[in-house]
């Protein structure tokens, strides 16, 4: 690599976002990068001049390995959407000035939808201004909602944790001598992948998904009453975060059925558990592949996984 590298993490943390970082870092060093910088708190931190020289922090193969195996975002994250170029060129000028001062030639951003939007805008700006900096997106999100990619690292690990937790909730719901209903609210923003997979895996009686926002509460209540009539003691409803309102839903269902109904909102505990093997391997492989692709001269791309193969595709599609 004939210049310096910068890498950032953005959006909600996952169990394996650091595995992607380790993949980028190790491959960049192996490929001869002079310096590998890390943005602190993503593009927002970079705008404030916050970055570190990663080679001062990561000194051995053991350090890389530890990074690869540690959940949550080592570099810190942000929730920040860049403005439209036409509305605010100043922000972009500022970012590119920082990148030029650091002699950055390769820019990697690990994240979900908003992060791909950041890569897209920066790539567009590079084209407009004739900058030779190359940009690559590395996918991660527990929501599994990035276009083109079949699997986003972080999804499986979150699903594994949630499915195991739901099993405990179901056992708990069965201990009393009276029937109970539990609504489990699962993350995913406006995507229902985790809710769907965990709901099916645990045999939930009802699964409410934002993609299919036509649920009929009366139908659920009738279903509960019918199941109760057949002797079923516990009824579990998986509610995706994109629908939300689990607590008020629980109150209404309890009033209508006379059965104790509780809402369990899993919240932030869903993102940082121990990863699945697949997630960790895919995350570090995608990080490494991102570096290889930029070295081949590609830019404005995103790494993905499609039909059994690691692929890359245009940032516009992501
Ligand atoms: O995008 C990942 C995600 O975990 C979503 O499922 C969820 O809606 C969001 O992040 C929550 O983010 P925050 O960290 O702002 O609570």
Boltz pocket constraint, residues with backbone or C-beta under 6 A from the ligand:
constraints:
  - pocket:
      binder: B
      contacts: [[A, 11], [A, 12], [A, 13], [A, 79], [A, 112], [A, 141], [A, 142], [A, 143], [A, 187], [A, 188], [A, 189], [A, 190], [A, 241], [A, 271]]
      max_distance: 6.0
